[in-house]
Amino acid sequence: MVRTVRARAAAAAALAMAAVLATGGLWLYTLLRANLLENTTGRTELAARKVAAQLDARTLQPGGRLPVPEGGVDLVLVRDAQGRTVNSTADPAGTSTGTGKDSPDFGGLRPGAGTDSRSTVLPPERPGAERRVVVVVQAPGPPGAHDPHLVYAMTVLGDVDDATSAAAVGLLAGSPPLIAFAAGLAWWVAGHALRPVTAIRTELAAVTASELDRRVPDPGGADEIAQLARTVNNTLDRLERSDARQRQFTADASHELRNPLAAVRSRLEVALAMDRPDRESVAAALADTERLQRIAADLLLLARLDGGPAPRTEPVDLALLAAEDAARRPNPRARLRLDARAPVPAAGDPARLERALANLVDNALRYARAEVVVRAAQEDGWALLEVTDDGPGIPEADRDRVFERFVRLDADRGRASGGTGLGLAIAREIARAHGGDVRAPAAPSGGAQLLLRLPGRPPGGTAAPRV
């Protein structure tokens, strides 16, 4: 079985060349044979018509010997109405074709109705003999004869058969080198074309977890192999970024978990060293434990968002979600105002969208001075949740970085405020899982603005297509 692409290409080229040679050779053989037969028939007929012209001109006497015709014609003879040979280029009784008044036998060949001539190819008379082309031409008989005479001319087709056989042998002898040349050319062309693939495979095999910065060679151009190389490199870029992100995430998670664990341990050690542990040490250890629980829960949610199935989809009213979130915060540290003048239909998982909105509002309340505004609206086919606070705002250079995991912009990394550094990252992952996004545009009146955008859903209709 042919296994390699080069071998398959060579085999296909060889089969194609063999088919072309077979078709072309058969056509050439047929054409050559027909042309040679046509030329031989024409020469034979010319010899017959020359004798017929002599009979018509009364210059040929019965019983006379005909001159040897030109053009390789083997025999010319004249027969009367009774089939007797009256003139011939040779003695019929001495020819190999037979004896007697009907010798040689032309199979009763006569001109057809309305014509004065006819030709045919007679098969060999016996094994080892050759085919013959015979032409009969009608000519007037001698004076006083009422029935015309027939002039027969015959040419043995030995030369025609020899020429066509030599052509067939030449075609058969020349075919194997041509087929081998086609296969070799296809082998070389396929090898040259697949050389970049070999380089790509070799370099890709060298990529390991510790060498994700390696890239396959790009052969240039716009063919399929160049596109394959670029696709592989783009995939390696994404893999390297994902690995770097995972490593950073692991380091940050270790750092975030190590500090609360160390604090809990130190507080518990202090409490155990005391004869009667004070309530303040136990309360502090409990607070650190609760923070550890929040971090663990956020990490678990992020893991589910990264590798889990697509969220379930059902109709959701973002304005109602915002109202329910505000109702669950009876005494926020800053005034919470809701701006939702009409339902804002969307499609998604209500529980996850609630979590995304809660994270955005928690972040705004953490930094707001006096007020946080939550606005739900529908614009240009998108369902929007906009959370704005009057706090210090987000520097322009950090408006995208703030959504990275474990990123805090304040110096103490927000531990005093109870944040885990994962809230905005979780909100963005939830939005992207629903076909939307979360970003931090410039707030028109200072402070910070976080905008969650989802594909809208017409009332009573289906969700808008994700882009």
N, C-alpha and C positions, 0 to 999 in steps of 0.2 A: 504494500500500500504506500502511495506517495504521501509523505508526511510534511515536508517543508514547502514553504511558499515558492522558493526558487525551483524546486523539483516539479511542483504542480504547474508553474509557469512554463518550464521547459517542456513538460509533457503536453500541455495544451498547445504550445507553438508547434511541436512536432506533429501532433494530430491535425492541426489546422493546415500545415504545409503539406502533409500527406493528402488531405482532402482536396486542397487546391491542385496539387499535382495530378491526382487521380481524375478530377473533373477536367482540368485543362488538357491532360494527356489524352483522355478519351475524346474530347472535342477535337483536338489537333489530329489524332489518328483518324477519326471519321472524316474530317475535312480533307486531309491529305489523300485518303483512299478515294473519296468522291472525286477530287480534282484529277487524280491520275486516271481513274476510270473514265471520266468525261473526256480527257484529252485523248486517251487511247480509242475511245468510241468515235471521237471526231476524226481521227486519222483513218480509222477503218472505214468509216462512211465515205470519206473523201476518195479512198481507193475504189470503193464500189461505184461511186458516181462517175468517176473517170471512165470506167469500163462501160457503164450505162450510156455515157455520152458517145462513146465510140459506136455502140450498137445503134443509137439514134441517128448517128451520121453515116451509117452503113459502111463504116471503115473496118469493121471487124468481121472476118469470115468465120463461119461455123467450123469447128474442129481445129482452129488455130490455137497455138499455145500463147497464153497471155504473158507479157513481160513481168518480171518480178516487181511488185509495187514498192513504193518508197514508204518511209515512216515506220518500218518495223512490222508491216502487215504480213502475216504468214501465208495466207491463202486467199485467192480470189478466183471464183468460178462462176460460169453462166449456165443456167439450167432452163430447158424449154418447159412448155406447159405440161408435158408428161413426166417431168422430173429428171430427164436425162441431162447429164453434164455435156455441154457442147463446147465449152471453152474453159481453160483452167491454167493457173500459173504453174501447176505441177500435174503429174500423172496421178489421177485419183486412185487408180488401182495400185500404185506404188506407195501411197501415203499410209501413215500409221492409223488413219482414221477409218479405214475399212475399204472394201471393194464393191464393185457392182454399180448399177446405175444410180442408186440412192446414196453412194458413198461420196463424202462423209455425211452423216446424219445430222441435220440441224433442227431436229425436233419439229418438223413441219412449220418452220418459221416462215410467215408470209406477211406482206404489208397489210395493215388494217384497212377497214372501209374508209374511203375518203383520203387516204394517205398513200404516198408512193414509196415509203420506207418504214423500216422497223428495226429495232436493235434489242438484243437480249444478252444476258450472261449465262452461258451454259455451264453446268457443274462438271467436275472431272468425270471422264468416261469410265475410269477404273482407278483403283487405289494407286497412288503415286503419280497420277497424271495431274495436269494443271487445268485451271478454269480457262474458259475462252469467251471472248466477246465476239458476237456475230451480228453483222448488219446486212439486211436484205433491201435491195433497191429494185423497183419495178422498171423495166426497160422495154421498148417496142421490139417485137420479134422481126425476123427477116421478111423480105417482101413476100406477100401471099399468105403469111401466117396471121391467123385471127387472134390468137391468144398471146399475151406479152410474155417475155422472158423475165427471169429473176436473176439478178446479180448478187451473189453472196460474197462477202469479205469477212475473213476471220483473223483475229489476233489472239495469240496465246498470252494470258495475263501473268506470265511468270515474272516479268520485270516489275509489274505493279505489285504483285504479292511480295516480291523480294524487297522492294522499296518500303512498303508499309511495315513489313516485319522488321527491317533494319531500324525504322523510326521507333517502333514499339520497344525494341531492345535498347535503343539509345535512351528512351524515356525511362525505362526500368533501371538502366544502369546509372542514370544521372539522378534518380530520385533519392537514394540513400544519402549521398553527400549533401543534397539540398535540405533534406529533413534534419540531418545532423547539424548542419549550419544553423538552421532556424532554432533548433533546440539549444545549441550553444549560445547563440545570440540572446535568446530569451533568458537563459541562465545568467549570462553576464549582466544584462540590463536589470533583471530582478535583483541580483546581488548588489549592483550599484545603487539601485533605488532603495533597497532595504538596509544599506549600510548605516544610515542614521538610526534606523530602528534598533540595530544591534548596539549602537552607542547609547541609545536611550535605555535599553534593557540593562546594559552593563552598569550604567550610572545609577539607575533606579534600584538595582539590586544592592548597591553599596549604601543606600540610605538606611540608616538605623535610628533608633531612638536618641542616640547621642550625637547624630550627625544629620539633623533635619534641615541644616542650612545648605545641603548639597542640592544642585539642580541639574537636570538633564540638558545636554547640548541642544540648542535650537539651530536647525539647519538653515533657517531663513526661508523666504518665499511664502507662498500662500497655498501650498498643496496640503494634502491630508496629513502627511507625516509632520510637517511644520506645525499644523494646527494641533496634532496630537502632542507634540513636545510642549507647546504653550499651555495646553490643557493640563498636562502632567505637572508643569512648573506652577501653574496657578493652584492646583490641588496641593502641591507641596507647600506653597506659601500659606494656604489656609491651615494646613496641618501644623506648620511651624507656629503660626499665630495661636492656634488652639492649644498647642502644647505649652507655649509660653504663658498663655492665659491660665492654663491649668496649674502650671508650676507656681505662678504668682498667687493664684487663688489658694493653693495648698499652703504656701508660705504665710499668706495673710491669715488664713483660717487658723494655722498653728499659732501665730502670734496672738490673734484675738482670743483663742481658747486658753493659751498659756497664762495670760495675765489674770483673768478671773479665777482660774484654778489656783494660781499662786496666792491670790488674795484670800480665797476661801480657806486654803490650807493654813496660811499664817494666822487668820482670825480664829480658826478652830484650835490651832496650837496654843494661841494666847488664852483662849477660853479654857482649854484643858489644864493649862498651868495655874489657873486661878482656882481657889477653893470653891468659890461660888461664882460661876461665869455670869457676867453682867448681860442684861438684855440687849444692850447696844451691839455687842460683838456678835451675838446670835442673829440679830436683825441684819447687820451688815453682811454676814455670811449668807443669809437667805437672799438678800438682794443680788449678791454676786451669783448665786445659784440660779436665780430667775433669769439673769442676763445670759448665763450659759445656756439655759433652756431656749431662750429666744434665738440665740446664735445657732444652736443646733437645729431648731425648727426652720430657720431661714435657709440654712445650708441644705436641709432635706428638700425644701421646696425648690431651690435652685437646681438641685440634682434632678428632680422630677421634670422641671421645665427644660433642662438641657437635653435629656435623653428620653423623655416620656412621650406618650401619644399626643396627637393633636387634641386641643380642648373640645369638649362637647359644645354644640351650638344650639342655642334656643333664643327666642326673642327676649331682649333686655331693654329696659328703659333707664338710660343713664341719669336722667333727672330724678327718677325715683330712687336709684342707688345713692345719689348724692344726698337726697333728703333723709334716707334711712341712716346714712353715715353720720349726718349732723345730729339726728335724734339720739344716736348712741353716745354722744359726747355732751352730757348735760352741763358740765362745768369745765369747758376748755380753758387753758391758760391765757388765750387771747379770744377776742370776739370772733365767732364763726358766722359768716353771712352767706346765704345761699341765693344764687341768681339763676333760677330755672323757670322761665316763663311758659314753657310748653314741653310736652313729652319729647324725649330725644331717643327714638328707637334705634337699636343696634342688635347685633347677634353675637352670642358668645356664652361663656361659662359664667353665670352670675357670681358664684363664689370667688372665682379668681379675679374677676373684674372688681368685686368689692375689696379684695385684698390690695389690688393695684391702687384704687382710689384712696383706701385707708393709708397706704404708705405715703402717697403724695400729701395728704392732709397732715399726717403726723410730722412729716418733714417741715411743712409750712408752719405748723403750730410751734415747732421746736425753735424756730428762728424769728417768728413774728414779734413785733413790738406791741401792737394793739389789735390788729384785725387780719383775718384770713378770709378771702372771698373765693367761693367755689361756684363756677359758672358752667352750666350745661347748655349746649346749643348744637345746632346742626347747620353746617356750612358746606356748600359745594359737594354734597353727597357724602360728607364725613360727619360722624358723630364726635363731638368734642367735649372733653372735661378739662376745664382750665382752673388751676389752683394758683392764686396770687396772694403773696404776703407782703407786709410792709417792713420786712427785716433788712439786713445788710445787703441782700442780693447775692448774686453769683457772678464772679468776674468772667468777662467774656472768654478768656483763655481756658476756663474750667467748665464751660457749659456742656461740653461733651464728656469730659473726664469725670464729672460728678456722677455719671451713671455707671461707672466702673465699680467692681466689687471691692468692698472694704475701703473705699475712698471717702475721706472726710476732709473738708477744706479748713476746719478750725484747728488750731494748734494742738489742743489736747485730744484730737481725734474723736471728740464728741462723747467721751465716756460719761462725763458728768450728766449729759442730757439723756443717757440711756439708750442711744442709738447703737445699732450693730454695724452700720456701714453697708448694709445690704438692701435697705428698703427701696431706694431708687433703682438699683440694678434689678430687683425682683419686678418692680412696676414696668420697667422697659421690656423685660423678657416676656411678661404676661401680654403686654400690648403687641409685641411682635408675633407671638404665637397666635394672636387673633387677626393678623394681617395689618396691624397698625404700628404705632410707634409712640414714644414719649420723648420730648425734647424740652430744652429750656431756652425759649426765646427771650429777648430783652424785654423787661417789664416796662410798660409805658410811663408809670409813675414811681419808679424806683422799686426796691425790693426785688423779690424773685418771682418768676412765673414758670410754672410747670404745665405743659400742655400734653394731654393724652388724646390721641386721635385714633379712631376706629372706623372701618367701613360702615357707612350708614345703612339703615334698613327702612325702606318706605313703609308707612303704616299699612298693615295687612298684606305686605308683599314679601319678596325674598330679599335676602341680604345683598348689598351691592358687591360687585366683584372686587376681590382683593388685588391690590397693585403693589 
